[in-house]
Amino acid sequence: LRQWIAEGRANGQTKVQLEGSADWKPLSDFPEFAEALTAKATPAIPAGLPPLVDAVDPEALAEKLIARGSEVDIGRCVGRSWELMSKNFWLVVAAAAVVNIGENIVFSIPYLGFVAGLVITGVLHGGLYLMFLKLIRGQKADFSDAFAGFNLAFVQLMLAGIVATLLIIAGMLACVLPGIYLAIAWLFTFPLVIDKKLDFWPAMELSRKVATAQWWPLFGLAIVNFLILIAGVLCCGIGVFVAMPVMTGALVYAYEDIFNPSETPAA
């Protein structure tokens, strides 16, 4: 039952029956589950969906995570991402390729391509991050999960993609450095929307506050990801198909280490 509470499959209103008793009572009536319910007060969820985090307080969570002061281990993020890709090669390579290439194709369409790209970029990447999160957490994942953003959080992911992209571009045009800062600060916006069920602006603010507290390690991870991409391009271009899932996985592992350390299986 404690495991079910932690996974979001049971909450304080879930009715249970003591062995030998005919009465059904809510879990909240049993003091032995009080600690588990306080730590993870989530509603029951349908089978096959990732655990939900209900009523997240972005301000309180930001303060908690910043106070904890955990730092991103770049090498470990990349190493675990490589291992994850090795174990799920065709799934992650295909999903990352379709999402990234599809996004680039849309942006390249004359006239309306930029607008259409803004609309779908957050939705596509939110679904891709969800697929990686499920794999990292040991849950069953398939190719369709990479497009779950269209069903689970289309509006909020779309708004996050539009607002973040336009503000980052504005920052780049202003003086470059503000754009670089915002690009790193909002790295976790899409995972927070799809995983924590936050609206786009609270997700952007939570990402900014937490990422700012360890901006340099995350900037270092972004540089390493860029070098991985360059290495993929230099490998006759084919290496890009391997580089893309490794880059995505490294970012998602960083997200898990910062926001959900207890949910990340040990590597």
Secondary structure, 3 states (H helix, E strand, C coil): CHHHHHHCCCCCCCEEECCCCCCEEEHHHCHHHHHHHHHCCCCCCCCCCCCCCCCCCHHHHHHHHHHHCCCCCHHHHHHHHHHHHHHCHHHHHHHHHHHHHHHHHHHHCCCCHHHHHHHHHHHHHHHHHHHHHHHHCCCCCCHHHHHCHHHHCHHHHHHHHHHHHHHHHHHHHHHCHHHHHHHHHCCCHHHHHHHHCCCHHHHHHHHHHHHHHCHHHHHHHHHHHHHHHHHHHHCCCCCHHHHHHHHHHHHHHHHHHHHCHHHCCCC
